[in-house]
Amino acid sequence: MWHPADTAAAFEDPDPRSIVGDRRVGFSRSVLDWLDQIGRQYRFDDAYAYILAILTASDYTARNWRALDSEEPRVPLTLDVELFDLGASIGQRARRAWDLEAPFSGTSWGGNTSAEPFGRAIWRDDQLTFANGRVLARVPEEAWNWKVSGFRVLENWARARAGWRMTTAHAKSAQAVVDSIVELIAVSEAANAILRRFPPTTT
C-alpha cells in the first residue's frame, strides 16, 4: 500500500531516482521501489495514471468511505505488470476526459435557431432541451445524473451557463462536457474491474 504522507520523507532526503533533469518527482520511496520491482522504473506518468485509475473507480469510495473521513487515500499497488499497464491506460483516459479531450460520444444539436440565451436545460428522452428551443440530442441519462461528491455536474454546468447564446465555441464546449462525462462513467467501470482484483481492506 502507498500512502501519500510518505512523500514528506522524500523531500527531506531526495532519492536519486526521483530526479528527472532539473525536476523532482513527488512520489515516495515506496512508489519508486514499486516501479523498480515491476520493471517500470521512471515510468512516473504511468504510475500517476494507474493511481488516478484506482481513485476514479466508483467502488473505491464505496469500499473506503469510512477511512476517507479520517485518513489520506490509500492505493493498492499491483505486482502484476499487465494489470499496471492496464491501469495506466485507464488512468490516461481519465486524464484526457478531465481535460475535456474525451472521444466524441455522438451528441448533436437541433431544435430552433433562436438567438436568445439558452436558459434552463431539461433532460428528457436522451436529450437536453433548453428554454430557447435549442436541443442537444443523444445525452445519456447516466450523464445527466452523474455526480461528483454529490454534485450533479451536467445539470449545474448547464444552469451556470443559462445566459450563453449559441456560438460554435459554446456548442462545442457543451458537447465536450457531455463527451467527458460519458467517458468518465466508462472509465469508472473499467477501473472497478481492476479494483476488484484486490480484496477489500479492513482499515
PAZAPA-4460 file (N, C-alpha, C; in steps of 0.05 Angstrom, whole numbers, plus 32768, in hexadecimal, padded with zeros to 4 digits):
% residues 203
    n_x    n_y    n_z   ca_x   ca_y   ca_z    c_x    c_y    c_z   seq   type   mol
   8011   7FE8   8000   8000   8000   8000   8012   8019   8000     1      M     A
   800A   802C   7FF1   8018   8046   7FF0   8007   805A   7FFF     2      W     A
   8014   806B   800F   8006   8080   801E   8012   809A   8016     3      H     A
   8002   80AE   800E   800E   80C8   8005   801F   80D5   801A     4      P     A
   8019   80D0   8034   8029   80DD   8049   8046   80D5   8047     5      A     A
   804C   80BE   803A   8068   80B5   8037   8078   80C9   8027     6      D     A
   806B   80DA   8017   807A   80EC   8005   808A   8100   8015     7      T     A
   8083   8105   802E   8091   8119   803E   80AE   8111   8041     8      A     A
   80B3   80F8   8046   80CF   80EE   8049   80DF   80F3   8030     9      A     A
   80D3   80F1   8019   80E2   80F4   8000   80ED   8110   7FFD    10      A     A
   80DF   8124   8008   80E8   813F   8006   80FE   8146   801A    11      F     A
   8101   8136   802F   8116   813B   8043   8130   8130   8039    12      E     A
   8130   8119   802B   8148   810C   8021   8142   8100   8006    13      D     A
   8146   8110   7FF0   813D   8107   7FD6   814A   80ED   7FCD    14      P     A
   8139   80DC   7FC3   8142   80C3   7FB7   814B   80C9   7F9A    15      D     A
   8164   80C0   7F93   816E   80C6   7F77   815A   80BE   7F62    16      P     A
   814B   80A9   7F67   8138   80A0   7F52   8121   80B4   7F4E    17      R     A
   811E   80C7   7F61   8108   80DB   7F5E   8110   80F3   7F4F    18      S     A
   812A   80F5   7F46   8134   810C   7F38   8133   8106   7F1A    19      I     A
   8124   8117   7F0C   8122   8114   7EEE   8129   812F   7EE3    20      V     A
   8141   8131   7ED7   814B   814A   7ECD   814E   815D   7EE4    21      G     A
   8141   8175   7EE2   8143   8188   7EF8   812A   8188   7F09    22      D     A
   811B   8172   7F08   8102   8170   7F17   8102   8158   7F29    23      R     A
   80F2   815A   7F3E   80EF   8143   7F50   80D2   8139   7F4F    24      R     A
   80D0   811F   7F51   80B6   8112   7F51   80AC   810F   7F6E    25      V     A
   8093   8115   7F73   8089   8115   7F8E   8080   80FB   7F99    26      G     A
   8089   80E5   7F8D   8081   80CA   7F97   8093   80C2   7FAE    27      F     A
   8087   80B2   7FC0   8097   80A8   7FD7   80AA   8092   7FCE    28      S     A
   80BC   808B   7FE0   80CF   8075   7FD9   80C0   805B   7FD5    29      R     A
   80AA   8057   7FE3   809C   803E   7FDF   8091   803B   7FC3    30      S     A
   8089   8052   7FB7   8080   8051   7F9B   8097   804C   7F88    31      V     A
   80AE   8059   7F8E   80C5   8055   7F7D   80CE   8038   7F7F    32      L     A
   80CE   802D   7F97   80D5   8010   7F9A   80C2   7FFF   7F8A    33      D     A
   80A9   8005   7F8C   8094   7FF6   7F7D   8099   7FF6   7F5F    34      W     A
   809F   800E   7F54   80A5   800F   7F37   80BD   7FFF   7F30    35      L     A
   80D2   8000   7F41   80E9   7FEF   7F3C   80E2   7FD1   7F3C    36      D     A
   80D2   7FC9   7F4F   80CB   7FAD   7F53   80BC   7FA2   7F3B    37      Q     A
   80AB   7FB2   7F2F   809B   7FA8   7F18   80A8   7FAF   7EFD    38      I     A
   80C0   7FB9   7EFE   80CE   7FBF   7EE5   80C4   7FD7   7ED6    39      G     A
   80B9   7FEA   7EE5   80AE   8003   7ED8   80BC   801C   7EE4    40      R     A
   80D6   8019   7EE9   80E5   8030   7EF4   80E2   8049   7EE2    41      Q     A
   80DE   805F   7EEF   80DB   8079   7EE2   80C2   807D   7ED2    42      Y     A
   80B0   8069   7ED4   8096   806C   7EC6   8083   807C   7ED8    43      R     A
   808A   8094   7EDE   807C   80A4   7EF2   8060   80AC   7EE8    44      F     A
   805E   80B3   7ECF   8044   80BA   7EC4   8031   80A2   7EC5    45      D     A
   803B   808A   7EC0   802B   8072   7EC1   8023   806C   7EDE    46      D     A
   8035   8071   7EF1   802F   806C   7F0D   8019   8080   7F16    47      A     A
   801B   8099   7F0E   8006   80AC   7F15   7FEB   80A3   7F09    48      Y     A
   7FEC   809B   7EF0   7FD3   8093   7EE2   7FC7   807A   7EEF    49      A     A
   7FD8   8067   7EF8   7FCE   804F   7F06   7FC0   8057   7F1F    50      Y     A
   7FCC   8069   7F2F   7FC0   8072   7F48   7FA6   8081   7F43    51      I     A
   7FA6   8092   7F2E   7F8E   80A0   7F27   7F78   808D   7F1F    52      L     A
   7F7E   8078   7F11   7F6A   8064   7F09   7F5D   8058   7F22    53      A     A
   7F6D   8050   7F36   7F62   8044   7F4E   7F50   8058   7F5C    54      I     A
   7F59   8071   7F5E   7F49   8085   7F6C   7F30   808C   7F5D    55      L     A
   7F2F   8087   7F43   7F18   808D   7F32   7F03   8078   7F35    56      T     A
   7F0A   8060   7F3D   7EF7   804A   7F40   7EE1   8051   7F54    57      A     A
   7EC8   804E   7F4C   7EB2   8054   7F5E   7EB2   8042   7F76    58      S     A
   7EBC   8029   7F72   7EBE   8016   7F88   7ED2   801F   7F9D    59      D     A
   7EE6   8030   7F95   7EFA   8038   7FA9   7EED   8048   7FC0    60      Y     A
   7EDC   805B   7FB9   7ECF   806A   7FCE   7EBC   8059   7FDE    61      T     A
   7EAE   8047   7FD0   7E9B   8035   7FDE   7EA9   8024   7FF2    62      A     A
   7EC1   801B   7FEB   7ED1   800A   7FFD   7EDD   8019   8015    63      R     A
   7EE6   8032   8010   7EF7   803F   8022   7EEC   8059   802F    64      N     A
   7ED1   805D   802C   7EC6   8076   8035   7ECB   807C   8052    65      W     A
   7ECB   8067   8063   7ED0   806B   807F   7EEC   8076   8084    66      R     A
   7EFF   8069   8078   7F1B   8071   807C   7F20   808C   8070    67      A     A
   7F13   8093   8059   7F18   80AC   804C   7F0F   80C4   805D    68      L     A
   7EFE   80BF   8071   7EF6   80D5   8083   7F0D   80DD   8095    69      D     A
   7F20   80CC   809A   7F35   80D2   80AD   7F52   80CE   80A4    70      S     A
   7F55   80C2   808C   7F70   80BB   8082   7F74   80C5   8066    71      E     A
   7F8D   80C6   805E   7F93   80CB   8042   7F8C   80B2   8031    72      E     A
   7F87   80B5   8017   7F81   809E   8007   7F98   808A   8007    73      P     A
   7F91   8070   8007   7FA4   805B   8004   7F9F   804C   7FEA    74      R     A
   7FB4   8045   7FDB   7FB1   8039   7FC1   7FBF   801E   7FC0    75      V     A
   7FB2   8008   7FB9   7FC0   7FEF   7FB6   7FD2   7FEE   7F9D    76      P     A
   7FEB   7FE7   7FA1   7FFE   7FE6   7F8B   8002   7FCA   7F82    77      L     A
   7FFC   7FC5   7F69   7FFD   7FAA   7F5E   801A   7FA2   7F57    78      T     A
   8020   7F89   7F59   8039   7F7E   7F50   8036   7F70   7F35    79      L     A
   801E   7F71   7F2A   8018   7F66   7F10   801C   7F7C   7EFB    80      D     A
   8031   7F78   7EEB   8039   7F8D   7ED7   8022   7F93   7EC4    81      V     A
   8014   7F7D   7EBA   7FFE   7F82   7EA8   7FE8   7F92   7EB4    82      E     A
   7FE3   7F8D   7ECE   7FCE   7F9C   7EDC   7FD7   7FB9   7EE0    83      L     A
   7FF0   7FBD   7EE5   7FFB   7FD8   7EE7   7FF7   7FE7   7ECD    84      F     A
   7FFF   7FDB   7EB7   7FFC   7FE8   7E9D   7FDF   7FED   7E96    85      D     A
   7FCD   7FDB   7E9D   7FB1   7FDF   7E98   7FA7   7FF7   7EA9    86      L     A
   7FAF   7FF7   7EC2   7FA6   800D   7ED3   7FB1   8028   7EC9    87      G     A
   7FCA   8028   7EBF   7FD5   8041   7EB4   7FC5   804A   7E9C    88      A     A
   7FBD   8038   7E8B   7FAE   8040   7E73   7F92   804B   7E7B    89      S     A
   7F86   803F   7E8F   7F6C   8049   7E98   7F70   8065   7EA5    90      I     A
   7F85   8068   7EB4   7F8A   8082   7EC0   7F90   8097   7EAC    91      G     A
   7F9D   8090   7E96   7FA2   80A4   7E80   7F88   80AC   7E74    92      Q     A
   7F75   809A   7E71   7F5A   80A1   7E67   7F4D   80B5   7E7A    93      R     A
   7F50   80B0   7E94   7F43   80C2   7EA8   7F50   80DE   7EA6    94      A     A
   7F6A   80DF   7EA3   7F77   80F9   7EA0   7F6D   8109   7E88    95      R     A
   7F6B   80FB   7E72   7F61   8109   7E5A   7F44   8112   7E5D    96      R     A
   7F34   8102   7E6B   7F18   810A   7E70   7F17   8122   7E81    97      A     A
   7F26   8123   7E97   7F26   813A   7EA8   7F31   8153   7E9A    98      W     A
   7F41   814F   7E86   7F4B   8166   7E75   7F37   816D   7E5E    99      D     A
   7F20   8160   7E5F   7F0B   8164   7E4A   7F16   815C   7E2F   100      L     A
   7F25   8146   7E2E   7F2F   813C   7E15   7F26   811F   7E11   101      E     A
   7F0E   8119   7E1A   7F04   80FD   7E17   7EFB   80F8   7DFA   102      A     A
   7EF9   80DF   7DF2   7EEE   80D9   7DD7   7ED2   80E3   7DD4   103      P     A
   7ECB   80E9   7DBB   7EB0   80F3   7DB5   7E9B   80DD   7DBC   104      F     A
   7E87   80E5   7DCA   7E73   80D1   7DD4   7E5A   80D0   7DC2   105      S     A
   7E58   80E0   7DAE   7E42   80DF   7D9B   7E2C   80F3   7D9E   106      G     A
   7E30   8108   7DAF   7E1C   811C   7DB3   7E18   812D   7D9A   107      T     A
   7E01   8139   7D97   7DFC   814B   7D80   7DE9   8160   7D88   108      S     A
   7DEB   8178   7D7B   7DDA   818E   7D81   7DC2   818F   7D6E   109      W     A
   7DAB   8197   7D79   7D93   819A   7D69   7D81   81AF   7D76   110      G     A
   7D68   81AE   7D6E   7D55   81C2   7D79   7D54   81DB   7D69   111      G     A
   7D48   81F0   7D74   7D46   8208   7D64   7D60   8218   7D64   112      N     A
   7D60   822E   7D55   7D79   823D   7D52   7D78   8258   7D61   113      T     A
   7D6A   8258   7D78   7D67   8270   7D88   7D82   827B   7D90   114      S     A
   7D84   8295   7D8F   7D9C   82A3   7D98   7D9A   82AB   7DB6   115      A     A
   7D85   82A3   7DC3   7D81   82A9   7DDF   7D94   8298   7DF0   116      E     A
   7D9A   82A1   7E08   7DAB   8291   7E1A   7D9F   8275   7E1E   117      P     A
   7DB0   8261   7E24   7DA7   8246   7E27   7D90   8243   7E3C   118      F     A
   7D94   824F   7E53   7D80   824C   7E68   7D83   8230   7E75   119      G     A
   7D6F   8229   7E83   7D6F   8210   7E93   7D70   81F7   7E80   120      R     A
   7D7F   81E3   7E89   7D81   81CA   7E7A   7D70   81B4   7E88   121      A     A
   7D61   81A5   7E79   7D52   818F   7E83   7D59   8176   7E74   122      I     A
   7D5F   8160   7E82   7D66   8147   7E75   7D4D   8136   7E73   123      W     A
   7D49   812B   7E5B   7D33   8119   7E56   7D38   8109   7E3D   124      R     A
   7D34   80EE   7E3E   7D37   80DD   7E27   7D52   80E1   7E19   125      D     A
   7D67   80E0   7E29   7D83   80E1   7E1E   7D89   80FB   7E10   126      D     A
   7D7D   8111   7E18   7D85   812A   7E0D   7D81   8141   7E21   127      Q     A
   7D92   8156   7E1E   7D8F   816E   7E2E   7D80   8182   7E1D   128      L     A
   7D69   818B   7E28   7D5A   81A0   7E1B   7D5D   81BA   7E2B   129      T     A
   7D66   81CE   7E1E   7D6A   81E8   7E2B   7D52   81FA   7E28   130      F     A
   7D4F   820D   7E39   7D38   821F   7E39   7D34   822E   7E1F   131      A     A
   7D4A   8233   7E11   7D49   8242   7DF8   7D42   8230   7DE0   132      N     A
   7D3E   8216   7DE5   7D37   8204   7DD0   7D4E   81F4   7DC4   133      G     A
   7D66   81FB   7DCC   7D7D   81EA   7DC2   7D7C   81CF   7DCF   134      R     A
   7D85   81BA   7DC1   7D85   819F   7DCA   7D9F   8191   7DC5   135      V     A
   7DAB   8186   7DDB   7DC3   8175   7DD8   7DBA   8158   7DDB   136      L     A
   7DBC   8149   7DC5   7DB2   812E   7DC5   7DC8   811A   7DCB   137      A     A
   7DBF   8102   7DD2   7DD0   80EB   7DD9   7DE0   80F0   7DF2   138      R     A
   7DD3   80FB   7E06   7DDF   80FE   7E20   7DD4   80E8   7E33   139      V     A
   7DE5   80D5   7E3A   7DDA   80BF   7E4B   7DD0   80C8   7E66   140      P     A
   7DBD   80BA   7E70   7DB2   80C1   7E8B   7DC8   80BF   7EA0   141      E     A
   7DDB   80AC   7E9C   7DF0   80A9   7EB0   7E02   80C2   7EB1   142      E     A
   7E06   80CF   7E99   7E16   80E7   7E99   7E07   80FE   7EA7   143      A     A
   7DED   8100   7EA3   7DDD   8115   7EB0   7DDD   8111   7ECF   144      W     A
   7DDD   80F9   7ED8   7DDC   80F3   7EF4   7DF7   80F1   7F02   145      N     A
   7E0C   80F2   7EF2   7E27   80ED   7EFD   7E2F   8102   7F12   146      W     A
   7E3A   80F8   7F28   7E41   8109   7F3E   7E5E   8106   7F46   147      K     A
   7E69   811B   7F51   7E83   811B   7F5E   7E7F   8126   7F7A   148      V     A
   7E84   8116   7F8E   7E7F   811E   7FAA   7E63   8129   7FAE   149      S     A
   7E50   811B   7FA2   7E34   8124   7FA5   7E2C   813B   7F93   150      G     A
   7E3E   8145   7F83   7E39   815D   7F72   7E31   8153   7F56   151      F     A
   7E19   815B   7F4D   7E10   8153   7F33   7E1E   8164   7F1E   152      R     A
   7E32   8159   7F11   7E45   8169   7F01   7E37   8176   7EE9   153      V     A
   7E2A   8166   7ED8   7E20   8170   7EBF   7E09   8184   7EC4   154      L     A
   7DF7   817D   7ED7   7DE0   818E   7EDD   7DEA   81AA   7EE7   155      E     A
   7DFE   81A9   7EF9   7E08   81C2   7F04   7E19   81D1   7EEF   156      N     A
   7E27   81C3   7EDE   7E36   81D0   7EC9   7E23   81DF   7EB6   157      W     A
   7E0E   81D2   7EAF   7DFA   81DF   7E9D   7DED   81F7   7EAB   158      A     A
   7DE7   81F4   7EC4   7DDA   820A   7ED3   7DEC   8223   7ED4   159      R     A
   7E06   821E   7ED8   7E19   8234   7ED9   7E1D   8242   7EBF   160      A     A
   7E15   8235   7EA9   7E19   8241   7E8E   7DFE   8247   7E80   161      R     A
   7DEA   824B   7E90   7DD0   8252   7E85   7DD0   826B   7E75   162      A     A
   7DE2   827D   7E7A   7DE4   8296   7E6B   7DF3   8294   7E51   163      G     A
   7DFE   827D   7E4B   7E0D   8279   7E32   7DFA   827C   7E1A   164      W     A
   7E05   8285   7E04   7DF7   8284   7DEA   7E05   8271   7DD8   165      R     A
   7DF8   8267   7DC4   7E03   8252   7DB3   7E1A   825E   7DA2   166      M     A
   7E32   8255   7DA6   7E49   825A   7D95   7E56   823F   7D90   167      T     A
   7E68   823E   7D7D   7E76   8225   7D78   7E86   821D   7D90   168      T     A
   7E93   8230   7D9E   7EA3   8229   7DB5   7E92   821E   7DCC   169      A     A
   7E7B   822B   7DD0   7E69   8222   7DE6   7E5D   8206   7DDF   170      H     A
   7E56   8202   7DC7   7E4B   81E8   7DBF   7E5F   81D2   7DC3   171      A     A
   7E78   81D7   7DBB   7E8D   81C3   7DBE   7E94   81BF   7DDC   172      K     A
   7E93   81D4   7DEB   7E99   81D1   7E08   7E84   81BF   7E16   173      S     A
   7E6B   81C4   7E0F   7E56   81B3   7E1B   7E59   8196   7E14   174      A     A
   7E60   8191   7DFA   7E64   8175   7DF1   7E7C   8169   7DFF   175      Q     A
   7E91   8179   7E02   7EAA   816E   7E0F   7EA4   8166   7E2B   176      A     A
   7E94   8175   7E3A   7E8D   816E   7E55   7E7E   8154   7E56   177      V     A
   7E6A   8151   7E44   7E5B   8137   7E44   7E6E   8120   7E3C   178      V     A
   7E7E   8125   7E28   7E91   8110   7E1F   7EA3   8107   7E37   179      D     A
   7EAC   811A   7E46   7EBE   8113   7E5C   7EB0   8104   7E73   180      S     A
   7E97   810C   7E78   7E88   80FE   7E8D   7E82   80E2   7E84   181      I     A
   7E7A   80DE   7E6B   7E75   80C3   7E61   7E8F   80B2   7E63   182      V     A
   7EA5   80BE   7E5D   7EBF   80AF   7E5E   7EC6   80A9   7E7B   183      E     A
   7EC2   80BB   7E8D   7EC9   80B7   7EA9   7EB7   80A1   7EB6   184      L     A
   7E9E   809F   7EAD   7E8D   8089   7EB6   7E98   806F   7EAD   185      I     A
   7EA1   806D   7E94   7EAD   8055   7E89   7EC7   804E   7E97   186      A     A
   7ED7   8063   7E9C   7EF1   805F   7EA9   7EED   8054   7EC5   187      V     A
   7ED9   805F   7ED3   7ED4   8056   7EEF   7ECD   8038   7EEF   188      S     A
   7EBD   802F   7EDC   7EB7   8012   7EDB   7ECF   8002   7ED4   189      E     A
   7EE0   800B   7EC2   7EF9   7FFD   7EBB   7F0B   7FFC   7ED4   190      A     A
   7F0D   8012   7EE2   7F1E   8012   7EFA   7F13   8000   7F10   191      A     A
   7EF8   7FFE   7F12   7EEC   7FEB   7F25   7EF6   7FCF   7F21   192      N     A
   7EF9   7FC7   7F07   7F02   7FAC   7F01   7F1E   7FA8   7F0C   193      A     A
   7F2F   7FBC   7F0B   7F4A   7FBA   7F17   7F49   7FB8   7F35   194      I     A
   7F39   7FCA   7F41   7F38   7FCA   7F5E   7F2E   7FB0   7F6A   195      L     A
   7F1C   7FA3   7F5B   7F11   7F89   7F64   7F26   7F73   7F65   196      R     A
   7F3D   7F78   7F59   7F53   7F64   7F5B   7F60   7F64   7F76   197      R     A
   7F5A   7F79   7F86   7F65   7F7B   7FA1   7F50   7F76   7FB6   198      F     A
   7F55   7F66   7FCA   7F41   7F62   7FDF   7F3D   7F7C   7FEF   199      P     A
   7F25   7F82   7FF7   7F20   7F9A   8008   7F30   7F99   8022   200      P     A
   7F3A   7FB0   802A   7F49   7FB1   8043   7F36   7FB8   805A   201      T     A
   7F3F   7FB2   8072   7F2E   7FB7   8089   7F36   7FD0   8098   202      T     A
   7F4B   7FDE   808E   7F54   7FF7   809C   7F55   800D   8088   203      T     A
***
